[in-house]
Amino acid sequence: MNIISILPTCAERKEVHVAEVVRLHQEVKFHKSERLLLKRLLRSEGSSNQDFEEAHEKLAKAIDDTNEHLKSTVVQVV
């Protein structure tokens, strides 16, 4: 068997990367909606602004981390 025939083709690798980009993009959208829900929840419970800011910082970091991973994945596709 030829080793080249068992390696994934460029198109197959690109499909995997595109699927990963789509998944990460959906994750970013999910984090953003989580942030809005958290904001509403904390305000409805009468939590302080500091509580919201701390929770918001954690979610913002998760969004940034996901965005960075998304950017690196897009670069790999190109």
N, C-alpha and C positions, 0 to 999 in steps of 0.2 A: 504494500500500500504506500502510496506517495504521501510524504509528510505534509505537503502543501494542500492536499485534498481534505485533510482532517482539521486544518486550521480554519478558524472563522474568517469569512470574507470581510472585506472592508465594509460592505453594505450591512452585513449582519452586526458588526461591531457598532456601526452608526445607529442602527435600529435600537440597540441596547442603550446607547447613550441618550438617544432622543426619548426613550421611555423613562429613563432616569431624570432627565430634565423636566419632563411633564409631571412626574411624581413630585419632584422637589418644588416645582411651581405651585402645585396644589397644596403642598405642605406650608409654603409661605402664605398663601391665601388663608389657610386654616389658622395659622398663628395670628394673622391680622384680625380675623373674626373672633378668635379667643380673646384678644386684647380688648375688643369692644365689649364683649360679654363680661369680662372681668371688671371693666370700668363701670358698667351698669350695676353689676352685683355689689361691688364695694360701695357705690353711692347709695344704693337702696338699703344697705345695712348701716348706713351712717358712718362708715369707716372714714378715718382721717385722710387727708390728702397725701400724707406721708406713706400710708399703707398702699394707696394706689400707685404712688411713684415707685415704691420698691417693687411691687408686683409688675408694674409696667417696664421697669428696667430689665427684669428677668426675661420677660417676653420679648422685649426689643433685642436682647442679646441672642435669644433663640432664633429670631427672625434674621438677624445679621449673620449668624453662623450658617443658617440654611442658605441665605443669599450668596455667601462666599463659596459654599460648596456647589451651588448652582452655577456660579460664574466659572469655577474651575472645570466643571463638567462640560459646559458649553465650549470652553477653550479646547478641551480634549477632542470634542467632536470635529472642530474645525481643523 
